[in-house]
């Protein structure tokens, strides 16, 4: 199948892209801070790499001011 949109053309089926995410925040909405500990985060990242994701990212806290409400 081919999808054309203006100057773009997308051919399907395409290979799936799978992203592994290690969320390293204490108040993570997705894992409840399960990987906040450095060793737990590294172990989780290694498990994800073993499963073969296309990419691996790490979500961390960024220091800075708290947004006003």
N, CA, C and O atoms as a Maestro MAE file, in Angstrom:
{
 s_m_m2io_version
 :::
 2.0.0
}

f_m_ct {
 s_m_title
 :::
 protein
 m_atom[276] {
  # First column is atom index #
  i_m_mmod_type
  r_m_x_coord
  r_m_y_coord
  r_m_z_coord
  i_m_residue_number
  s_m_chain_name
  s_m_pdb_residue_name
  s_m_pdb_atom_name
  i_m_atomic_number
  :::
  1 25 0.843 -1.164 0.000 1 A "UNK " " N  " 7
  2 3 0.000 0.000 0.000 1 A "UNK " " CA " 6
  3 2 0.897 1.238 0.000 1 A "UNK " " C  " 6
  4 15 1.940 1.253 0.654 1 A "UNK " " O  " 8
  5 25 0.498 2.253 -0.719 2 A "UNK " " N  " 7
  6 3 1.238 3.518 -0.765 2 A "UNK " " CA " 6
  7 2 0.282 4.639 -0.365 2 A "UNK " " C  " 6
  8 15 -0.821 4.753 -0.899 2 A "UNK " " O  " 8
  9 25 0.720 5.457 0.574 3 A "UNK " " N  " 7
  10 3 -0.047 6.631 0.999 3 A "UNK " " CA " 6
  11 2 0.687 7.861 0.493 3 A "UNK " " C  " 6
  12 15 1.861 8.060 0.805 3 A "UNK " " O  " 8
  13 25 0.004 8.683 -0.281 4 A "UNK " " N  " 7
  14 3 0.603 9.913 -0.787 4 A "UNK " " CA " 6
  15 2 -0.083 11.103 -0.142 4 A "UNK " " C  " 6
  16 15 -1.311 11.189 -0.130 4 A "UNK " " O  " 8
  17 25 0.715 12.023 0.396 5 A "UNK " " N  " 7
  18 3 0.199 13.242 1.014 5 A "UNK " " CA " 6
  19 2 1.096 14.391 0.565 5 A "UNK " " C  " 6
  20 15 2.230 14.523 1.026 5 A "UNK " " O  " 8
  21 25 0.582 15.214 -0.331 6 A "UNK " " N  " 7
  22 3 1.361 16.300 -0.949 6 A "UNK " " CA " 6
  23 2 2.634 15.734 -1.566 6 A "UNK " " C  " 6
  24 15 2.558 14.864 -2.433 6 A "UNK " " O  " 8
  25 25 3.802 16.209 -1.138 7 A "UNK " " N  " 7
  26 3 5.049 15.739 -1.742 7 A "UNK " " CA " 6
  27 2 5.600 14.486 -1.066 7 A "UNK " " C  " 6
  28 15 6.663 13.996 -1.446 7 A "UNK " " O  " 8
  29 25 4.881 13.958 -0.061 8 A "UNK " " N  " 7
  30 3 5.378 12.805 0.695 8 A "UNK " " CA " 6
  31 2 4.740 11.511 0.202 8 A "UNK " " C  " 6
  32 15 3.594 11.492 -0.245 8 A "UNK " " O  " 8
  33 25 5.510 10.434 0.295 9 A "UNK " " N  " 7
  34 3 5.009 9.120 -0.088 9 A "UNK " " CA " 6
  35 2 5.449 8.118 0.973 9 A "UNK " " C  " 6
  36 15 6.633 8.018 1.295 9 A "UNK " " O  " 8
  37 25 4.493 7.385 1.506 10 A "UNK " " N  " 7
  38 3 4.773 6.392 2.543 10 A "UNK " " CA " 6
  39 2 4.373 5.022 2.014 10 A "UNK " " C  " 6
  40 15 3.246 4.815 1.562 10 A "UNK " " O  " 8
  41 25 5.322 4.094 2.079 11 A "UNK " " N  " 7
  42 3 5.057 2.738 1.599 11 A "UNK " " CA " 6
  43 2 4.851 1.820 2.794 11 A "UNK " " C  " 6
  44 15 5.629 1.851 3.747 11 A "UNK " " O  " 8
  45 25 3.812 1.009 2.745 12 A "UNK " " N  " 7
  46 3 3.494 0.068 3.803 12 A "UNK " " CA " 6
  47 2 3.435 -1.324 3.221 12 A "UNK " " C  " 6
  48 15 3.077 -1.446 2.049 12 A "UNK " " O  " 8
  49 25 3.755 -2.377 3.937 13 A "UNK " " N  " 7
  50 3 4.169 -2.366 5.341 13 A "UNK " " CA " 6
  51 2 5.598 -1.867 5.480 13 A "UNK " " C  " 6
  52 15 6.436 -2.063 4.600 13 A "UNK " " O  " 8
  53 25 5.847 -1.230 6.588 14 A "UNK " " N  " 7
  54 3 7.179 -0.735 6.924 14 A "UNK " " CA " 6
  55 2 7.634 -1.465 8.175 14 A "UNK " " C  " 6
  56 15 6.806 -1.962 8.938 14 A "UNK " " O  " 8
  57 25 8.944 -1.536 8.393 15 A "UNK " " N  " 7
  58 3 9.411 -2.145 9.633 15 A "UNK " " CA " 6
  59 2 8.942 -1.336 10.837 15 A "UNK " " C  " 6
  60 15 8.930 -0.106 10.805 15 A "UNK " " O  " 8
  61 25 8.564 -2.024 11.874 16 A "UNK " " N  " 7
  62 3 8.140 -1.339 13.102 16 A "UNK " " CA " 6
  63 2 9.361 -0.774 13.821 16 A "UNK " " C  " 6
  64 15 10.421 -1.399 13.849 16 A "UNK " " O  " 8
  65 25 9.202 0.407 14.399 17 A "UNK " " N  " 7
  66 3 10.240 1.013 15.218 17 A "UNK " " CA " 6
  67 2 9.798 0.900 16.669 17 A "UNK " " C  " 6
  68 15 8.707 1.343 17.027 17 A "UNK " " O  " 8
  69 25 10.640 0.312 17.500 18 A "UNK " " N  " 7
  70 3 10.297 0.087 18.900 18 A "UNK " " CA " 6
  71 2 11.279 0.854 19.773 18 A "UNK " " C  " 6
  72 15 12.494 0.701 19.642 18 A "UNK " " O  " 8
  73 25 10.737 1.687 20.674 19 A "UNK " " N  " 7
  74 3 11.579 2.479 21.556 19 A "UNK " " CA " 6
  75 2 11.499 1.913 22.970 19 A "UNK " " C  " 6
  76 15 10.411 1.692 23.502 19 A "UNK " " O  " 8
  77 25 12.660 1.682 23.567 20 A "UNK " " N  " 7
  78 3 12.720 1.287 24.971 20 A "UNK " " CA " 6
  79 2 12.894 2.540 25.814 20 A "UNK " " C  " 6
  80 15 13.711 3.399 25.480 20 A "UNK " " O  " 8
  81 25 12.140 2.659 26.900 21 A "UNK " " N  " 7
  82 3 12.192 3.852 27.737 21 A "UNK " " CA " 6
  83 2 12.515 3.457 29.175 21 A "UNK " " C  " 6
  84 15 11.862 2.590 29.757 21 A "UNK " " O  " 8
  85 25 13.532 4.108 29.735 22 A "UNK " " N  " 7
  86 3 13.868 3.938 31.147 22 A "UNK " " CA " 6
  87 2 13.536 5.271 31.815 22 A "UNK " " C  " 6
  88 15 14.244 6.260 31.624 22 A "UNK " " O  " 8
  89 25 12.474 5.294 32.586 23 A "UNK " " N  " 7
  90 3 12.040 6.515 33.243 23 A "UNK " " CA " 6
  91 2 12.689 6.579 34.619 23 A "UNK " " C  " 6
  92 15 12.362 5.784 35.501 23 A "UNK " " O  " 8
  93 25 13.606 7.521 34.804 24 A "UNK " " N  " 7
  94 3 14.418 7.575 36.015 24 A "UNK " " CA " 6
  95 2 13.976 8.758 36.883 24 A "UNK " " C  " 6
  96 15 14.800 9.571 37.304 24 A "UNK " " O  " 8
  97 25 12.701 8.841 37.139 25 A "UNK " " N  " 7
  98 3 12.192 9.917 37.994 25 A "UNK " " CA " 6
  99 2 11.473 9.303 39.183 25 A "UNK " " C  " 6
  100 15 10.821 8.269 39.039 25 A "UNK " " O  " 8
  101 25 11.577 9.915 40.353 26 A "UNK " " N  " 7
  102 3 10.961 9.328 41.539 26 A "UNK " " CA " 6
  103 2 9.434 9.360 41.494 26 A "UNK " " C  " 6
  104 15 8.780 8.562 42.166 26 A "UNK " " O  " 8
  105 25 8.863 10.268 40.714 27 A "UNK " " N  " 7
  106 3 7.404 10.389 40.664 27 A "UNK " " CA " 6
  107 2 6.847 10.005 39.298 27 A "UNK " " C  " 6
  108 15 5.855 10.573 38.842 27 A "UNK " " O  " 8
  109 25 7.484 9.048 38.657 28 A "UNK " " N  " 7
  110 3 7.078 8.627 37.323 28 A "UNK " " CA " 6
  111 2 5.625 8.189 37.300 28 A "UNK " " C  " 6
  112 15 5.187 7.420 38.156 28 A "UNK " " O  " 8
  113 25 4.876 8.680 36.315 29 A "UNK " " N  " 7
  114 3 3.474 8.286 36.182 29 A "UNK " " CA " 6
  115 2 3.332 6.876 35.636 29 A "UNK " " C  " 6
  116 15 2.301 6.236 35.843 29 A "UNK " " O  " 8
  117 25 4.358 6.378 34.936 30 A "UNK " " N  " 7
  118 3 4.222 5.074 34.290 30 A "UNK " " CA " 6
  119 2 4.711 3.907 35.135 30 A "UNK " " C  " 6
  120 15 4.188 2.799 35.017 30 A "UNK " " O  " 8
  121 25 5.711 4.138 35.991 31 A "UNK " " N  " 7
  122 3 6.229 3.016 36.773 31 A "UNK " " CA " 6
  123 2 6.334 3.322 38.262 31 A "UNK " " C  " 6
  124 15 6.835 2.500 39.029 31 A "UNK " " O  " 8
  125 25 5.869 4.487 38.673 32 A "UNK " " N  " 7
  126 3 5.869 4.824 40.097 32 A "UNK " " CA " 6
  127 2 7.254 4.977 40.709 32 A "UNK " " C  " 6
  128 15 7.415 4.786 41.915 32 A "UNK " " O  " 8
  129 25 8.254 5.317 39.907 33 A "UNK " " N  " 7
  130 3 9.607 5.494 40.435 33 A "UNK " " CA " 6
  131 2 10.373 4.202 40.632 33 A "UNK " " C  " 6
  132 15 11.365 4.165 41.360 33 A "UNK " " O  " 8
  133 25 9.913 3.140 39.982 34 A "UNK " " N  " 7
  134 3 10.518 1.816 40.146 34 A "UNK " " CA " 6
  135 2 11.990 1.789 39.748 34 A "UNK " " C  " 6
  136 15 12.750 0.980 40.279 34 A "UNK " " O  " 8
  137 25 12.414 2.664 38.815 35 A "UNK " " N  " 7
  138 3 13.789 2.625 38.314 35 A "UNK " " CA " 6
  139 2 14.584 3.863 38.728 35 A "UNK " " C  " 6
  140 15 15.555 4.222 38.061 35 A "UNK " " O  " 8
  141 25 14.183 4.521 39.822 36 A "UNK " " N  " 7
  142 3 14.887 5.710 40.296 36 A "UNK " " CA " 6
  143 2 16.280 5.360 40.798 36 A "UNK " " C  " 6
  144 15 17.212 6.148 40.639 36 A "UNK " " O  " 8
  145 25 16.430 4.190 41.400 37 A "UNK " " N  " 7
  146 3 17.739 3.724 41.858 37 A "UNK " " CA " 6
  147 2 18.625 3.449 40.639 37 A "UNK " " C  " 6
  148 15 18.179 2.835 39.670 37 A "UNK " " O  " 8
  149 25 19.880 3.907 40.691 38 A "UNK " " N  " 7
  150 3 20.792 3.777 39.546 38 A "UNK " " CA " 6
  151 2 20.940 2.331 39.096 38 A "UNK " " C  " 6
  152 15 20.862 2.051 37.900 38 A "UNK " " O  " 8
  153 25 21.150 1.413 40.021 39 A "UNK " " N  " 7
  154 3 21.337 0.004 39.652 39 A "UNK " " CA " 6
  155 2 20.074 -0.557 38.986 39 A "UNK " " C  " 6
  156 15 20.160 -1.307 38.013 39 A "UNK " " O  " 8
  157 25 18.907 -0.192 39.514 40 A "UNK " " N  " 7
  158 3 17.653 -0.670 38.920 40 A "UNK " " CA " 6
  159 2 17.482 -0.119 37.512 40 A "UNK " " C  " 6
  160 15 17.024 -0.828 36.616 40 A "UNK " " O  " 8
  161 25 17.850 1.152 37.311 41 A "UNK " " N  " 7
  162 3 17.733 1.766 35.989 41 A "UNK " " CA " 6
  163 2 18.666 1.083 34.987 41 A "UNK " " C  " 6
  164 15 18.266 0.795 33.859 41 A "UNK " " O  " 8
  165 25 19.895 0.829 35.398 42 A "UNK " " N  " 7
  166 3 20.855 0.167 34.506 42 A "UNK " " CA " 6
  167 2 20.389 -1.243 34.181 42 A "UNK " " C  " 6
  168 15 20.447 -1.657 33.023 42 A "UNK " " O  " 8
  169 25 19.930 -1.983 35.175 43 A "UNK " " N  " 7
  170 3 19.445 -3.347 34.926 43 A "UNK " " CA " 6
  171 2 18.256 -3.350 33.970 43 A "UNK " " C  " 6
  172 15 18.163 -4.194 33.079 43 A "UNK " " O  " 8
  173 25 17.351 -2.395 34.167 44 A "UNK " " N  " 7
  174 3 16.184 -2.303 33.284 44 A "UNK " " CA " 6
  175 2 16.620 -1.962 31.857 44 A "UNK " " C  " 6
  176 15 16.108 -2.535 30.895 44 A "UNK " " O  " 8
  177 25 17.565 -1.031 31.722 45 A "UNK " " N  " 7
  178 3 18.071 -0.675 30.392 45 A "UNK " " CA " 6
  179 2 18.706 -1.886 29.707 45 A "UNK " " C  " 6
  180 15 18.496 -2.110 28.515 45 A "UNK " " O  " 8
  181 25 19.476 -2.660 30.458 46 A "UNK " " N  " 7
  182 3 20.103 -3.851 29.875 46 A "UNK " " CA " 6
  183 2 19.063 -4.885 29.455 46 A "UNK " " C  " 6
  184 15 19.225 -5.547 28.430 46 A "UNK " " O  " 8
  185 25 17.993 -5.026 30.243 47 A "UNK " " N  " 7
  186 3 16.904 -5.938 29.863 47 A "UNK " " CA " 6
  187 2 16.251 -5.471 28.559 47 A "UNK " " C  " 6
  188 15 15.961 -6.275 27.673 47 A "UNK " " O  " 8
  189 25 16.024 -4.159 28.461 48 A "UNK " " N  " 7
  190 3 15.412 -3.632 27.243 48 A "UNK " " CA " 6
  191 2 16.316 -3.842 26.033 48 A "UNK " " C  " 6
  192 15 15.840 -4.243 24.970 48 A "UNK " " O  " 8
  193 25 17.604 -3.579 26.180 49 A "UNK " " N  " 7
  194 3 18.550 -3.767 25.076 49 A "UNK " " CA " 6
  195 2 18.534 -5.218 24.610 49 A "UNK " " C  " 6
  196 15 18.593 -5.490 23.411 49 A "UNK " " O  " 8
  197 25 18.455 -6.143 25.553 50 A "UNK " " N  " 7
  198 3 18.403 -7.570 25.213 50 A "UNK " " CA " 6
  199 2 17.182 -7.891 24.351 50 A "UNK " " C  " 6
  200 15 17.226 -8.802 23.524 50 A "UNK " " O  " 8
  201 25 16.091 -7.142 24.545 51 A "UNK " " N  " 7
  202 3 14.860 -7.375 23.775 51 A "UNK " " CA " 6
  203 2 14.912 -6.767 22.382 51 A "UNK " " C  " 6
  204 15 14.055 -7.050 21.545 51 A "UNK " " O  " 8
  205 25 15.935 -5.914 22.127 52 A "UNK " " N  " 7
  206 3 16.169 -5.431 20.769 52 A "UNK " " CA " 6
  207 2 15.382 -4.229 20.304 52 A "UNK " " C  " 6
  208 15 14.881 -4.246 19.180 52 A "UNK " " O  " 8
  209 25 15.242 -3.180 21.107 53 A "UNK " " N  " 7
  210 3 14.526 -2.004 20.612 53 A "UNK " " CA " 6
  211 2 15.332 -1.285 19.527 53 A "UNK " " C  " 6
  212 15 16.549 -1.449 19.435 53 A "UNK " " O  " 8
  213 25 14.649 -0.499 18.718 54 A "UNK " " N  " 7
  214 3 15.314 0.315 17.711 54 A "UNK " " CA " 6
  215 2 16.134 1.407 18.378 54 A "UNK " " C  " 6
  216 15 17.232 1.733 17.929 54 A "UNK " " O  " 8
  217 25 15.592 1.973 19.458 55 A "UNK " " N  " 7
  218 3 16.307 3.002 20.213 55 A "UNK " " CA " 6
  219 2 15.972 2.862 21.691 55 A "UNK " " C  " 6
  220 15 15.002 2.204 22.068 55 A "UNK " " O  " 8
  221 25 16.796 3.495 22.517 56 A "UNK " " N  " 7
  222 3 16.611 3.456 23.967 56 A "UNK " " CA " 6
  223 2 16.792 4.870 24.495 56 A "UNK " " C  " 6
  224 15 17.796 5.521 24.205 56 A "UNK " " O  " 8
  225 25 15.821 5.350 25.273 57 A "UNK " " N  " 7
  226 3 15.950 6.678 25.851 57 A "UNK " " CA " 6
  227 2 15.776 6.598 27.360 57 A "UNK " " C  " 6
  228 15 15.194 5.654 27.894 57 A "UNK " " O  " 8
  229 25 16.297 7.614 28.022 58 A "UNK " " N  " 7
  230 3 16.185 7.692 29.469 58 A "UNK " " CA " 6
  231 2 15.485 8.993 29.823 58 A "UNK " " C  " 6
  232 15 15.913 10.064 29.393 58 A "UNK " " O  " 8
  233 25 14.418 8.913 30.598 59 A "UNK " " N  " 7
  234 3 13.716 10.101 31.065 59 A "UNK " " CA " 6
  235 2 14.196 10.433 32.458 59 A "UNK " " C  " 6
  236 15 14.104 9.602 33.362 59 A "UNK " " O  " 8
  237 25 14.708 11.643 32.644 60 A "UNK " " N  " 7
  238 3 15.254 12.043 33.937 60 A "UNK " " CA " 6
  239 2 14.691 13.389 34.355 60 A "UNK " " C  " 6
  240 15 14.129 14.123 33.542 60 A "UNK " " O  " 8
  241 25 14.848 13.702 35.634 61 A "UNK " " N  " 7
  242 3 14.462 15.021 36.135 61 A "UNK " " CA " 6
  243 2 15.402 16.064 35.580 61 A "UNK " " C  " 6
  244 15 16.604 15.824 35.467 61 A "UNK " " O  " 8
  245 25 14.873 17.203 35.237 62 A "UNK " " N  " 7
  246 3 15.716 18.318 34.848 62 A "UNK " " CA " 6
  247 2 15.641 19.365 35.950 62 A "UNK " " C  " 6
  248 15 14.550 19.805 36.311 62 A "UNK " " O  " 8
  249 25 16.784 19.766 36.486 63 A "UNK " " N  " 7
  250 3 16.745 20.775 37.531 63 A "UNK " " CA " 6
  251 2 16.253 22.106 36.977 63 A "UNK " " C  " 6
  252 15 16.530 22.454 35.829 63 A "UNK " " O  " 8
  253 25 15.545 22.818 37.776 64 A "UNK " " N  " 7
  254 3 15.049 24.112 37.344 64 A "UNK " " CA " 6
  255 2 13.878 24.531 38.194 64 A "UNK " " C  " 6
  256 15 13.454 23.792 39.084 64 A "UNK " " O  " 8
  257 25 13.354 25.702 37.932 65 A "UNK " " N  " 7
  258 3 12.235 26.185 38.749 65 A "UNK " " CA " 6
  259 2 10.980 25.356 38.533 65 A "UNK " " C  " 6
  260 15 10.744 24.833 37.444 65 A "UNK " " O  " 8
  261 25 10.191 25.243 39.572 66 A "UNK " " N  " 7
  262 3 8.912 24.554 39.491 66 A "UNK " " CA " 6
  263 2 7.912 25.495 38.817 66 A "UNK " " C  " 6
  264 15 7.829 26.666 39.187 66 A "UNK " " O  " 8
  265 25 7.152 25.003 37.833 67 A "UNK " " N  " 7
  266 3 6.181 25.888 37.181 67 A "UNK " " CA " 6
  267 2 5.175 26.423 38.194 67 A "UNK " " C  " 6
  268 15 4.756 25.708 39.105 67 A "UNK " " O  " 8
  269 25 4.800 27.661 38.029 68 A "UNK " " N  " 7
  270 3 3.787 28.246 38.930 68 A "UNK " " CA " 6
  271 2 2.415 27.733 38.540 68 A "UNK " " C  " 6
  272 15 2.157 27.431 37.375 68 A "UNK " " O  " 8
  273 25 1.545 27.638 39.521 69 A "UNK " " N  " 7
  274 3 0.194 27.139 39.259 69 A "UNK " " CA " 6
  275 2 -0.817 28.230 39.427 69 A "UNK " " C  " 6
  276 15 -2.012 27.997 39.247 69 A "UNK " " O  " 8
  :::
 }
 m_bond[275] {
  # First column is bond index #
  i_m_from
  i_m_to
  i_m_order
  :::
  1 1 2 1
  2 2 3 1
  3 3 4 2
  4 3 5 1
  5 5 6 1
  6 6 7 1
  7 7 8 2
  8 7 9 1
  9 9 10 1
  10 10 11 1
  11 11 12 2
  12 11 13 1
  13 13 14 1
  14 14 15 1
  15 15 16 2
  16 15 17 1
  17 17 18 1
  18 18 19 1
  19 19 20 2
  20 19 21 1
  21 21 22 1
  22 22 23 1
  23 23 24 2
  24 23 25 1
  25 25 26 1
  26 26 27 1
  27 27 28 2
  28 27 29 1
  29 29 30 1
  30 30 31 1
  31 31 32 2
  32 31 33 1
  33 33 34 1
  34 34 35 1
  35 35 36 2
  36 35 37 1
  37 37 38 1
  38 38 39 1
  39 39 40 2
  40 39 41 1
  41 41 42 1
  42 42 43 1
  43 43 44 2
  44 43 45 1
  45 45 46 1
  46 46 47 1
  47 47 48 2
  48 47 49 1
  49 49 50 1
  50 50 51 1
  51 51 52 2
  52 51 53 1
  53 53 54 1
  54 54 55 1
  55 55 56 2
  56 55 57 1
  57 57 58 1
  58 58 59 1
  59 59 60 2
  60 59 61 1
  61 61 62 1
  62 62 63 1
  63 63 64 2
  64 63 65 1
  65 65 66 1
  66 66 67 1
  67 67 68 2
  68 67 69 1
  69 69 70 1
  70 70 71 1
  71 71 72 2
  72 71 73 1
  73 73 74 1
  74 74 75 1
  75 75 76 2
  76 75 77 1
  77 77 78 1
  78 78 79 1
  79 79 80 2
  80 79 81 1
  81 81 82 1
  82 82 83 1
  83 83 84 2
  84 83 85 1
  85 85 86 1
  86 86 87 1
  87 87 88 2
  88 87 89 1
  89 89 90 1
  90 90 91 1
  91 91 92 2
  92 91 93 1
  93 93 94 1
  94 94 95 1
  95 95 96 2
  96 95 97 1
  97 97 98 1
  98 98 99 1
  99 99 100 2
  100 99 101 1
  101 101 102 1
  102 102 103 1
  103 103 104 2
  104 103 105 1
  105 105 106 1
  106 106 107 1
  107 107 108 2
  108 107 109 1
  109 109 110 1
  110 110 111 1
  111 111 112 2
  112 111 113 1
  113 113 114 1
  114 114 115 1
  115 115 116 2
  116 115 117 1
  117 117 118 1
  118 118 119 1
  119 119 120 2
  120 119 121 1
  121 121 122 1
  122 122 123 1
  123 123 124 2
  124 123 125 1
  125 125 126 1
  126 126 127 1
  127 127 128 2
  128 127 129 1
  129 129 130 1
  130 130 131 1
  131 131 132 2
  132 131 133 1
  133 133 134 1
  134 134 135 1
  135 135 136 2
  136 135 137 1
  137 137 138 1
  138 138 139 1
  139 139 140 2
  140 139 141 1
  141 141 142 1
  142 142 143 1
  143 143 144 2
  144 143 145 1
  145 145 146 1
  146 146 147 1
  147 147 148 2
  148 147 149 1
  149 149 150 1
  150 150 151 1
  151 151 152 2
  152 151 153 1
  153 153 154 1
  154 154 155 1
  155 155 156 2
  156 155 157 1
  157 157 158 1
  158 158 159 1
  159 159 160 2
  160 159 161 1
  161 161 162 1
  162 162 163 1
  163 163 164 2
  164 163 165 1
  165 165 166 1
  166 166 167 1
  167 167 168 2
  168 167 169 1
  169 169 170 1
  170 170 171 1
  171 171 172 2
  172 171 173 1
  173 173 174 1
  174 174 175 1
  175 175 176 2
  176 175 177 1
  177 177 178 1
  178 178 179 1
  179 179 180 2
  180 179 181 1
  181 181 182 1
  182 182 183 1
  183 183 184 2
  184 183 185 1
  185 185 186 1
  186 186 187 1
  187 187 188 2
  188 187 189 1
  189 189 190 1
  190 190 191 1
  191 191 192 2
  192 191 193 1
  193 193 194 1
  194 194 195 1
  195 195 196 2
  196 195 197 1
  197 197 198 1
  198 198 199 1
  199 199 200 2
  200 199 201 1
  201 201 202 1
  202 202 203 1
  203 203 204 2
  204 203 205 1
  205 205 206 1
  206 206 207 1
  207 207 208 2
  208 207 209 1
  209 209 210 1
  210 210 211 1
  211 211 212 2
  212 211 213 1
  213 213 214 1
  214 214 215 1
  215 215 216 2
  216 215 217 1
  217 217 218 1
  218 218 219 1
  219 219 220 2
  220 219 221 1
  221 221 222 1
  222 222 223 1
  223 223 224 2
  224 223 225 1
  225 225 226 1
  226 226 227 1
  227 227 228 2
  228 227 229 1
  229 229 230 1
  230 230 231 1
  231 231 232 2
  232 231 233 1
  233 233 234 1
  234 234 235 1
  235 235 236 2
  236 235 237 1
  237 237 238 1
  238 238 239 1
  239 239 240 2
  240 239 241 1
  241 241 242 1
  242 242 243 1
  243 243 244 2
  244 243 245 1
  245 245 246 1
  246 246 247 1
  247 247 248 2
  248 247 249 1
  249 249 250 1
  250 250 251 1
  251 251 252 2
  252 251 253 1
  253 253 254 1
  254 254 255 1
  255 255 256 2
  256 255 257 1
  257 257 258 1
  258 258 259 1
  259 259 260 2
  260 259 261 1
  261 261 262 1
  262 262 263 1
  263 263 264 2
  264 263 265 1
  265 265 266 1
  266 266 267 1
  267 267 268 2
  268 267 269 1
  269 269 270 1
  270 270 271 1
  271 271 272 2
  272 271 273 1
  273 273 274 1
  274 274 275 1
  275 275 276 2
  :::
 }
}
